[in-house]
């Protein structure tokens, strides 16, 4: 079995169920806007790739921890700007975890 060392970034929307319950259409629309306008370009800029998508989560693989951390910092900084005009109870925030581990090929 082959292995390689990879940095995995797990992104998860805070309060997804609550936001969907409040306004499903608006939440999905804003989530899609963030994915297309911020997440996908930031992943490309930092050489990341989406491993899988879930309703409110997104695991991505990076070739180095440096790229994973840079992506995460850029992502959090830009998300704060993008959501600054939203009331706190409607704001989309993401949690991010970074893992360095062997990936089985």
The first five atom37 places (N, CA, C, CB, O) and aatype in JSON, in Angstrom:
{
  "aatype": [20, 20, 20, 20, 20, 20, 20, 20, 20, 20, 20, 20, 20, 20, 20, 20, 20, 20, 20, 20, 20, 20, 20, 20, 20, 20, 20, 20, 20, 20, 20, 20, 20, 20, 20, 20, 20, 20, 20, 20, 20, 20, 20, 20, 20, 20, 20, 20, 20, 20, 20, 20, 20, 20, 20, 20, 20, 20, 20, 20, 20, 20, 20, 20, 20, 20, 20, 20, 20, 20, 20, 20, 20, 20, 20, 20, 20, 20, 20, 20, 20, 20, 20, 20, 20, 20, 20, 20, 20, 20, 20, 20, 20, 20, 20, 20, 20, 20, 20, 20, 20, 20, 20, 20, 20],
  "atom_mask": [
    [1, 1, 1, 1, 1],
    [1, 1, 1, 1, 1],
    [1, 1, 1, 1, 1],
    [1, 1, 1, 1, 1],
    [1, 1, 1, 1, 1],
    [1, 1, 1, 1, 1],
    [1, 1, 1, 1, 1],
    [1, 1, 1, 1, 1],
    [1, 1, 1, 1, 1],
    [1, 1, 1, 1, 1],
    [1, 1, 1, 1, 1],
    [1, 1, 1, 1, 1],
    [1, 1, 1, 1, 1],
    [1, 1, 1, 1, 1],
    [1, 1, 1, 1, 1],
    [1, 1, 1, 1, 1],
    [1, 1, 1, 1, 1],
    [1, 1, 1, 1, 1],
    [1, 1, 1, 1, 1],
    [1, 1, 1, 1, 1],
    [1, 1, 1, 1, 1],
    [1, 1, 1, 1, 1],
    [1, 1, 1, 1, 1],
    [1, 1, 1, 1, 1],
    [1, 1, 1, 1, 1],
    [1, 1, 1, 1, 1],
    [1, 1, 1, 1, 1],
    [1, 1, 1, 1, 1],
    [1, 1, 1, 1, 1],
    [1, 1, 1, 1, 1],
    [1, 1, 1, 1, 1],
    [1, 1, 1, 1, 1],
    [1, 1, 1, 1, 1],
    [1, 1, 1, 1, 1],
    [1, 1, 1, 1, 1],
    [1, 1, 1, 1, 1],
    [1, 1, 1, 1, 1],
    [1, 1, 1, 1, 1],
    [1, 1, 1, 1, 1],
    [1, 1, 1, 1, 1],
    [1, 1, 1, 1, 1],
    [1, 1, 1, 1, 1],
    [1, 1, 1, 1, 1],
    [1, 1, 1, 1, 1],
    [1, 1, 1, 1, 1],
    [1, 1, 1, 1, 1],
    [1, 1, 1, 1, 1],
    [1, 1, 1, 1, 1],
    [1, 1, 1, 1, 1],
    [1, 1, 1, 1, 1],
    [1, 1, 1, 1, 1],
    [1, 1, 1, 1, 1],
    [1, 1, 1, 1, 1],
    [1, 1, 1, 1, 1],
    [1, 1, 1, 1, 1],
    [1, 1, 1, 1, 1],
    [1, 1, 1, 1, 1],
    [1, 1, 1, 1, 1],
    [1, 1, 1, 1, 1],
    [1, 1, 1, 1, 1],
    [1, 1, 1, 1, 1],
    [1, 1, 1, 1, 1],
    [1, 1, 1, 1, 1],
    [1, 1, 1, 1, 1],
    [1, 1, 1, 1, 1],
    [1, 1, 1, 1, 1],
    [1, 1, 1, 1, 1],
    [1, 1, 1, 1, 1],
    [1, 1, 1, 1, 1],
    [1, 1, 1, 1, 1],
    [1, 1, 1, 1, 1],
    [1, 1, 1, 1, 1],
    [1, 1, 1, 1, 1],
    [1, 1, 1, 1, 1],
    [1, 1, 1, 1, 1],
    [1, 1, 1, 1, 1],
    [1, 1, 1, 1, 1],
    [1, 1, 1, 1, 1],
    [1, 1, 1, 1, 1],
    [1, 1, 1, 1, 1],
    [1, 1, 1, 1, 1],
    [1, 1, 1, 1, 1],
    [1, 1, 1, 1, 1],
    [1, 1, 1, 1, 1],
    [1, 1, 1, 1, 1],
    [1, 1, 1, 1, 1],
    [1, 1, 1, 1, 1],
    [1, 1, 1, 1, 1],
    [1, 1, 1, 1, 1],
    [1, 1, 1, 1, 1],
    [1, 1, 1, 1, 1],
    [1, 1, 1, 1, 1],
    [1, 1, 1, 1, 1],
    [1, 1, 1, 1, 1],
    [1, 1, 1, 1, 1],
    [1, 1, 1, 1, 1],
    [1, 1, 1, 1, 1],
    [1, 1, 1, 1, 1],
    [1, 1, 1, 1, 1],
    [1, 1, 1, 1, 1],
    [1, 1, 1, 1, 1],
    [1, 1, 1, 1, 1],
    [1, 1, 1, 1, 1],
    [1, 1, 1, 1, 1],
    [1, 1, 1, 1, 1]
  ],
  "atom_positions": [
    [[0.85, -1.18, 0.0], [0.0, 0.0, 0.0], [0.9, 1.25, 0.0], [-0.97, 0.0, 1.23], [1.81, 1.36, 0.82]],
    [[0.63, 2.16, -0.91], [1.39, 3.39, -0.97], [0.78, 4.45, -0.06], [1.48, 3.91, -2.41], [-0.44, 4.5, 0.14]],
    [[1.64, 5.29, 0.47], [1.21, 6.4, 1.32], [1.95, 7.66, 0.89], [1.46, 6.09, 2.83], [3.03, 7.6, 0.29]],
    [[1.35, 8.8, 1.21], [2.05, 10.07, 1.04], [1.6, 10.99, 2.18], [1.76, 10.72, -0.37], [0.49, 10.88, 2.69]],
    [[2.48, 11.87, 2.56], [2.17, 12.83, 3.61], [1.4, 13.99, 2.99], [3.47, 13.33, 4.3], [1.83, 14.58, 2.0]],
    [[0.26, 14.33, 3.59], [-0.56, 15.43, 3.09], [-1.09, 16.25, 4.25], [-1.72, 14.9, 2.24], [-1.25, 15.75, 5.37]],
    [[-1.36, 17.5, 3.97], [-2.05, 18.37, 4.92], [-3.52, 18.39, 4.53], [-1.43, 19.83, 4.92], [-3.87, 18.7, 3.39]],
    [[-4.37, 18.05, 5.48], [-5.81, 18.02, 5.24], [-6.45, 19.16, 6.04], [-6.42, 16.64, 5.64], [-6.22, 19.3, 7.24]],
    [[-7.25, 19.96, 5.36], [-7.98, 21.04, 6.0], [-9.46, 20.67, 6.01], [-7.75, 22.41, 5.27], [-10.06, 20.44, 4.96]],
    [[-10.03, 20.6, 7.2], [-11.46, 20.32, 7.35], [-12.17, 21.64, 7.65], [-11.73, 19.25, 8.5], [-11.84, 22.32, 8.62]],
    [[-13.12, 21.98, 6.82], [-13.89, 23.21, 6.98], [-15.34, 22.84, 7.27], [-13.79, 24.12, 5.72], [-15.92, 21.99, 6.59]],
    [[-15.92, 23.48, 8.28], [-17.28, 23.16, 8.72], [-18.01, 24.45, 9.08], [-17.26, 22.18, 9.94], [-17.47, 25.28, 9.81]],
    [[-19.23, 24.61, 8.57], [-20.0, 25.81, 8.85], [-20.58, 25.75, 10.27], [-21.13, 25.97, 7.82], [-21.21, 24.77, 10.65]],
    [[-20.35, 26.8, 11.04], [-20.88, 26.9, 12.39], [-22.38, 27.19, 12.32], [-20.14, 28.02, 13.21], [-22.8, 28.1, 11.6]],
    [[-23.19, 26.42, 13.04], [-24.63, 26.68, 13.12], [-25.39, 26.41, 11.84], [-24.85, 28.1, 13.52], [-26.42, 27.04, 11.58]],
    [[-24.91, 25.49, 11.03], [-25.53, 25.19, 9.74], [-27.02, 24.86, 9.88], [-24.82, 24.03, 9.05], [-27.84, 25.42, 9.16]],
    [[-27.37, 23.97, 10.79], [-28.77, 23.57, 10.96], [-29.64, 24.76, 11.36], [-28.9, 22.46, 12.01], [-30.75, 24.92, 10.85]],
    [[-29.14, 25.59, 12.26], [-29.89, 26.76, 12.7], [-30.1, 27.73, 11.55], [-29.16, 27.47, 13.86], [-31.2, 28.25, 11.36]],
    [[-29.04, 27.99, 10.78], [-29.14, 28.9, 9.64], [-30.11, 28.36, 8.58], [-27.76, 29.14, 9.02], [-30.89, 29.12, 8.0]],
    [[-30.04, 27.05, 8.32], [-30.95, 26.44, 7.35], [-32.4, 26.53, 7.83], [-30.57, 24.98, 7.09], [-33.31, 26.76, 7.03]],
    [[-32.6, 26.35, 9.12], [-33.96, 26.45, 9.68], [-34.5, 27.87, 9.56], [-33.97, 26.0, 11.15], [-35.68, 28.06, 9.27]],
    [[-33.65, 28.86, 9.78], [-34.07, 30.27, 9.7], [-34.44, 30.66, 8.27], [-32.96, 31.18, 10.22], [-35.49, 31.27, 8.04]],
    [[-33.57, 30.32, 7.31], [-33.8, 30.72, 5.92], [-32.95, 29.85, 5.0], [-33.48, 32.23, 5.7], [-31.82, 30.18, 4.68]],
    [[-33.52, 28.73, 4.6], [-32.8, 27.75, 3.8], [-32.29, 28.33, 2.48], [-33.71, 26.57, 3.51], [-31.12, 28.16, 2.14]],
    [[-33.14, 29.02, 1.76], [-32.77, 29.54, 0.44], [-31.63, 30.55, 0.55], [-33.98, 30.2, -0.23], [-30.67, 30.49, -0.23]],
    [[-31.72, 31.47, 1.5], [-30.67, 32.49, 1.65], [-29.36, 31.86, 2.1], [-31.11, 33.56, 2.66], [-28.29, 32.24, 1.62]],
    [[-29.43, 30.89, 3.01], [-28.22, 30.23, 3.5], [-27.52, 29.49, 2.36], [-28.56, 29.25, 4.63], [-26.31, 29.62, 2.19]],
    [[-28.27, 28.74, 1.58], [-27.68, 28.0, 0.46], [-27.1, 28.94, -0.6], [-28.73, 27.08, -0.18], [-26.05, 28.67, -1.17]],
    [[-27.8, 30.03, -0.85], [-27.33, 31.01, -1.83], [-26.02, 31.65, -1.38], [-28.4, 32.08, -2.06], [-25.08, 31.78, -2.17]],
    [[-25.95, 32.06, -0.11], [-24.73, 32.67, 0.4], [-23.6, 31.65, 0.46], [-24.97, 33.26, 1.78], [-22.45, 31.98, 0.16]],
    [[-23.91, 30.43, 0.85], [-22.9, 29.38, 0.89], [-22.31, 29.14, -0.51], [-23.51, 28.07, 1.46], [-21.1, 29.01, -0.67]],
    [[-23.18, 29.08, -1.5], [-22.73, 28.89, -2.89], [-21.87, 30.07, -3.35], [-23.93, 28.71, -3.83], [-20.86, 29.88, -4.02]],
    [[-22.27, 31.27, -2.98], [-21.51, 32.46, -3.33], [-20.11, 32.42, -2.71], [-22.26, 33.73, -2.88], [-19.13, 32.76, -3.37]],
    [[-20.02, 32.01, -1.45], [-18.73, 31.9, -0.78], [-17.87, 30.81, -1.43], [-18.92, 31.6, 0.73], [-16.66, 30.97, -1.57]],
    [[-18.5, 29.72, -1.8], [-17.75, 28.61, -2.44], [-17.16, 29.07, -3.77], [-18.68, 27.39, -2.66], [-15.98, 28.83, -4.04]],
    [[-17.98, 29.72, -4.59], [-17.52, 30.15, -5.92], [-16.61, 31.37, -5.87], [-18.7, 30.45, -6.8], [-15.65, 31.46, -6.64]],
    [[-16.91, 32.31, -4.99], [-16.17, 33.57, -4.96], [-14.96, 33.6, -4.06], [-17.07, 34.64, -4.55], [-14.08, 34.45, -4.22]],
    [[-14.89, 32.67, -3.11], [-13.79, 32.69, -2.15], [-13.09, 31.33, -2.02], [-14.29, 33.13, -0.8], [-11.88, 31.23, -2.21]],
    [[-13.85, 30.31, -1.69], [-13.24, 29.02, -1.38], [-12.51, 28.42, -2.57], [-14.31, 28.05, -0.9], [-11.32, 28.09, -2.46]],
    [[-13.19, 28.28, -3.7], [-12.54, 27.67, -4.88], [-11.31, 28.45, -5.34], [-13.53, 27.57, -6.02], [-10.27, 27.83, -5.59]],
    [[-11.39, 29.78, -5.46], [-10.18, 30.52, -5.86], [-9.05, 30.41, -4.83], [-10.53, 31.98, -6.07], [-7.88, 30.31, -5.2]],
    [[-9.38, 30.44, -3.54], [-8.35, 30.33, -2.5], [-7.69, 28.95, -2.53], [-8.95, 30.6, -1.11], [-6.48, 28.84, -2.36]],
    [[-8.49, 27.91, -2.75], [-7.92, 26.57, -2.88], [-6.93, 26.52, -4.04], [-9.03, 25.52, -3.09], [-5.83, 26.0, -3.9]],
    [[-7.32, 27.06, -5.17], [-6.44, 27.07, -6.35], [-5.16, 27.86, -6.08], [-7.18, 27.66, -7.56], [-4.07, 27.44, -6.46]],
    [[-5.29, 29.01, -5.42], [-4.12, 29.85, -5.12], [-3.13, 29.15, -4.21], [-4.56, 31.15, -4.49], [-1.93, 29.44, -4.25]],
    [[-3.62, 28.24, -3.38], [-2.75, 27.56, -2.4], [-2.55, 26.08, -2.74], [-3.34, 27.68, -1.01], [-2.13, 25.3, -1.89]],
    [[-2.85, 25.71, -3.98], [-2.58, 24.36, -4.49], [-3.36, 23.28, -3.74], [-1.1, 24.07, -4.4], [-2.89, 22.15, -3.58]],
    [[-4.56, 23.64, -3.28], [-5.41, 22.67, -2.59], [-6.41, 22.05, -3.54], [-6.14, 23.33, -1.43], [-6.68, 22.58, -4.62]],
    [[-6.95, 20.92, -3.12], [-8.0, 20.28, -3.92], [-9.07, 19.74, -2.99], [-7.41, 19.15, -4.82], [-8.76, 19.22, -1.91]],
    [[-10.31, 19.85, -3.41], [-11.43, 19.34, -2.64], [-11.4, 17.82, -2.69], [-12.78, 19.9, -3.18], [-11.26, 17.24, -3.77]],
    [[-11.52, 17.19, -1.54], [-11.57, 15.74, -1.46], [-13.0, 15.26, -1.58], [-10.93, 15.24, -0.14], [-13.28, 14.26, -2.24]],
    [[-13.92, 15.99, -0.93], [-15.33, 15.61, -0.9], [-16.12, 16.81, -0.39], [-15.57, 14.34, 0.01], [-15.59, 17.63, 0.36]],
    [[-17.37, 16.92, -0.8], [-18.22, 17.96, -0.24], [-19.34, 17.31, 0.55], [-18.79, 18.88, -1.36], [-19.82, 16.23, 0.22]],
    [[-19.73, 17.99, 1.61], [-20.89, 17.58, 2.4], [-21.78, 18.8, 2.51], [-20.48, 17.02, 3.82], [-21.44, 19.86, 1.99]],
    [[-22.9, 18.69, 3.18], [-23.82, 19.81, 3.29], [-23.16, 21.08, 3.8], [-24.95, 19.45, 4.18], [-23.32, 22.15, 3.21]],
    [[-22.43, 20.95, 4.89], [-21.82, 22.14, 5.48], [-20.31, 21.99, 5.67], [-22.46, 22.43, 6.8], [-19.68, 22.84, 6.3]],
    [[-19.74, 20.93, 5.14], [-18.32, 20.69, 5.35], [-17.57, 20.5, 4.05], [-18.12, 19.48, 6.22], [-18.16, 20.25, 3.0]],
    [[-16.25, 20.64, 4.15], [-15.42, 20.53, 2.96], [-14.01, 20.1, 3.37], [-15.38, 21.87, 2.18], [-13.24, 20.92, 3.86]],
    [[-13.67, 18.84, 3.19], [-12.28, 18.45, 3.39], [-11.47, 18.73, 2.12], [-12.18, 16.94, 3.77], [-11.91, 18.43, 1.01]],
    [[-10.31, 19.32, 2.3], [-9.42, 19.63, 1.18], [-8.02, 19.16, 1.51], [-9.43, 21.16, 0.86], [-7.6, 19.16, 2.66]],
    [[-7.29, 18.75, 0.47], [-5.93, 18.26, 0.62], [-4.96, 19.29, 0.05], [-5.75, 16.89, -0.07], [-5.21, 19.89, -0.99]],
    [[-3.84, 19.47, 0.75], [-2.78, 20.4, 0.34], [-1.45, 19.67, 0.32], [-2.72, 21.63, 1.28], [-1.24, 18.73, 1.09]],
    [[-0.55, 20.08, -0.56], [0.75, 19.41, -0.65], [1.68, 19.74, 0.52], [1.42, 19.77, -1.94], [2.68, 19.05, 0.73]],
    [[1.36, 20.79, 1.28], [2.22, 21.16, 2.41], [1.39, 21.82, 3.5], [3.35, 22.11, 1.95], [0.31, 22.37, 3.25]],
    [[1.91, 21.76, 4.71], [1.27, 22.42, 5.84], [1.31, 23.94, 5.65], [1.95, 22.03, 7.17], [0.37, 24.63, 6.03]],
    [[2.38, 24.45, 5.08], [2.51, 25.88, 4.84], [1.36, 26.37, 3.97], [3.88, 26.21, 4.17], [0.75, 27.4, 4.28]],
    [[1.05, 25.66, 2.89], [-0.07, 26.04, 2.01], [-1.4, 25.91, 2.74], [-0.07, 25.18, 0.74], [-2.28, 26.75, 2.57]],
    [[-1.56, 24.87, 3.54], [-2.81, 24.66, 4.28], [-3.06, 25.79, 5.28], [-2.78, 23.31, 5.02], [-4.18, 26.29, 5.39]],
    [[-2.03, 26.18, 5.99], [-2.16, 27.27, 6.96], [-2.4, 28.6, 6.26], [-0.9, 27.36, 7.85], [-3.24, 29.39, 6.7]],
    [[-1.69, 28.85, 5.18], [-1.88, 30.1, 4.42], [-3.3, 30.18, 3.87], [-0.85, 30.21, 3.27], [-3.95, 31.23, 3.94]],
    [[-3.8, 29.08, 3.31], [-5.17, 29.03, 2.81], [-6.15, 29.33, 3.95], [-5.48, 27.64, 2.19], [-7.05, 30.16, 3.8]],
    [[-5.96, 28.66, 5.07], [-6.89, 28.81, 6.2], [-6.91, 30.24, 6.72], [-6.51, 27.86, 7.32], [-7.99, 30.77, 7.0]],
    [[-5.75, 30.86, 6.85], [-5.68, 32.25, 7.32], [-6.34, 33.19, 6.32], [-4.21, 32.66, 7.56], [-7.1, 34.07, 6.72]],
    [[-6.04, 33.02, 5.04], [-6.67, 33.86, 4.01], [-8.17, 33.67, 4.0], [-6.09, 33.54, 2.62], [-8.93, 34.64, 3.93]],
    [[-8.6, 32.43, 4.07], [-10.03, 32.11, 4.05], [-10.75, 32.76, 5.23], [-10.24, 30.59, 4.08], [-11.78, 33.4, 5.03]],
    [[-10.23, 32.62, 6.44], [-10.89, 33.19, 7.62], [-10.93, 34.72, 7.55], [-10.17, 32.74, 8.91], [-11.93, 35.33, 7.91]],
    [[-9.85, 35.31, 7.11], [-9.78, 36.77, 7.0], [-10.82, 37.3, 5.99], [-8.35, 37.21, 6.57], [-11.54, 38.26, 6.27]],
    [[-10.89, 36.65, 4.83], [-11.84, 37.09, 3.8], [-13.28, 36.8, 4.17], [-11.51, 36.41, 2.48], [-14.18, 37.58, 3.85]],
    [[-13.53, 35.68, 4.85], [-14.9, 35.38, 5.29], [-15.4, 36.43, 6.26], [-14.97, 33.99, 5.96], [-16.55, 36.85, 6.18]],
    [[-14.54, 36.87, 7.16], [-14.94, 37.91, 8.12], [-15.36, 39.18, 7.37], [-13.79, 38.22, 9.1], [-16.33, 39.83, 7.76]],
    [[-14.64, 39.53, 6.32], [-15.0, 40.71, 5.53], [-16.31, 40.49, 4.79], [-13.88, 41.03, 4.53], [-17.17, 41.37, 4.76]],
    [[-16.47, 39.31, 4.19], [-17.66, 39.02, 3.39], [-18.94, 39.0, 4.23], [-17.5, 37.69, 2.68], [-20.01, 39.33, 3.73]],
    [[-18.82, 38.62, 5.48], [-20.0, 38.48, 6.35], [-20.17, 39.62, 7.34], [-19.93, 37.17, 7.09], [-21.07, 39.57, 8.18]],
    [[-19.32, 40.63, 7.28], [-19.33, 41.72, 8.26], [-20.66, 42.47, 8.33], [-18.23, 42.69, 7.93], [-21.03, 42.97, 9.39]],
    [[-21.38, 42.54, 7.22], [-22.64, 43.28, 7.2], [-23.84, 42.45, 7.68], [-22.91, 43.78, 5.81], [-24.95, 42.98, 7.79]],
    [[-23.63, 41.19, 7.96], [-24.72, 40.32, 8.41], [-24.9, 40.43, 9.93], [-24.43, 38.84, 8.01], [-23.92, 40.56, 10.66]],
    [[-26.15, 40.37, 10.41], [-26.35, 40.32, 11.86], [-25.67, 39.06, 12.42], [-27.88, 40.33, 12.22], [-25.6, 38.04, 11.74]],
    [[-25.18, 39.14, 13.64], [-24.41, 38.04, 14.24], [-25.16, 36.71, 14.18], [-24.07, 38.37, 15.69], [-24.54, 35.67, 13.94]],
    [[-26.48, 36.72, 14.39], [-27.24, 35.46, 14.4], [-27.48, 34.89, 13.0], [-28.58, 35.67, 15.08], [-27.94, 33.76, 12.87]],
    [[-27.16, 35.64, 11.96], [-27.33, 35.17, 10.59], [-25.98, 35.0, 9.86], [-28.22, 36.12, 9.81], [-25.93, 34.56, 8.71]],
    [[-24.92, 35.36, 10.54], [-23.58, 35.33, 9.95], [-23.13, 33.89, 9.69], [-22.57, 36.05, 10.86], [-23.35, 33.01, 10.51]],
    [[-22.5, 33.68, 8.54], [-21.9, 32.39, 8.24], [-20.44, 32.44, 8.68], [-22.01, 32.05, 6.71], [-19.65, 33.26, 8.21]],
    [[-20.12, 31.55, 9.61], [-18.75, 31.39, 10.09], [-18.34, 29.95, 9.84], [-18.62, 31.77, 11.61], [-19.18, 29.05, 9.86]],
    [[-17.07, 29.74, 9.62], [-16.55, 28.39, 9.41], [-15.49, 28.07, 10.46], [-15.97, 28.25, 8.0], [-14.67, 28.92, 10.82]],
    [[-15.52, 26.84, 10.93], [-14.43, 26.3, 11.75], [-13.48, 25.61, 10.8], [-14.96, 25.31, 12.87], [-13.89, 25.03, 9.8]],
    [[-12.2, 25.68, 11.12], [-11.2, 25.02, 10.29], [-10.26, 24.23, 11.19], [-10.42, 26.04, 9.43], [-9.77, 24.73, 12.2]],
    [[-10.01, 22.99, 10.79], [-9.02, 22.16, 11.46], [-7.99, 21.73, 10.43], [-9.68, 20.93, 12.14], [-8.34, 21.42, 9.29]],
    [[-6.73, 21.71, 10.83], [-5.65, 21.3, 9.93], [-4.99, 20.06, 10.49], [-4.6, 22.45, 9.74], [-4.61, 20.01, 11.66]],
    [[-4.87, 19.05, 9.65], [-4.28, 17.78, 10.05], [-3.14, 17.44, 9.1], [-5.35, 16.65, 10.07], [-3.25, 17.64, 7.89]],
    [[-2.07, 16.92, 9.63], [-0.97, 16.42, 8.83], [-0.92, 14.91, 9.05], [0.39, 17.11, 9.19], [-0.75, 14.45, 10.18]],
    [[-1.06, 14.15, 7.97], [-1.14, 12.71, 8.14], [-0.8, 11.99, 6.85], [-2.54, 12.31, 8.6], [-0.71, 12.6, 5.78]],
    [[-0.61, 10.7, 6.97], [-0.42, 9.86, 5.79], [-1.76, 9.67, 5.09], [0.19, 8.49, 6.18], [-2.8, 9.47, 5.73]],
    [[-1.72, 9.74, 3.77], [-2.89, 9.47, 2.95], [-2.59, 8.2, 2.17], [-3.25, 10.68, 2.0], [-1.52, 8.07, 1.57]],
    [[-3.53, 7.28, 2.19], [-3.36, 6.04, 1.45], [-3.75, 6.25, 0.0], [-4.17, 4.9, 2.07], [-4.79, 6.86, -0.28]],
    [[-2.95, 5.75, -0.91], [-3.23, 5.91, -2.34], [-3.9, 4.65, -2.89], [-1.93, 6.21, -3.11], [-4.21, 4.6, -4.08]]
  ]
}
